[in-house]
Amino acid sequence: MTTSFQAFKFIELYSLIQFFTILQMYCIDANLTNHQFLYIDLVALVPLSIFQAWTGAYEKLTNHIPTATLFYLPVIVSVVTAAVI
């Protein structure tokens, strides 16, 4: 379950980065080229994926069952916090 949460966070952050980049470009009447999308992927998203992959496991297992939904307040707060950083 933890892996699916990390995958969700990565996909969500990827979408947020792309969305806000496009939004900023449209505000100044510009578009991104293929090379600029590649730059975003290499500079912003590859380090993000590496840092998320380096996130270690917790020292001990817990008896708590993960939530059945990804739209749970702690998960959303974690995604928003990572996006702000």
Phi, psi and omega in degrees: 000323181297322179297320179292326176294318179294320178296319178298316180298318180295314180297320180295316179294322177301314180295319179295319178297314179296316182298311183289330175294313179296320179300316178295321180292320178293330178295333178253020178056052178224165177232156175272140175269173178299322180293326178289322174297320177298318178299316178299316180297316184284320187273323184262318190269329177294313175298323178299316180292323178294314180295324176290327177290331179282350180298117184281164177282159178289154187295329182225156177280157180238160178274350183288136177274135178298158180295154181278347182236149177278343180268064180245142188309311179298326178291315180295318178298321178296318179295315180295319179297317178296324179292324179291321180292000000 
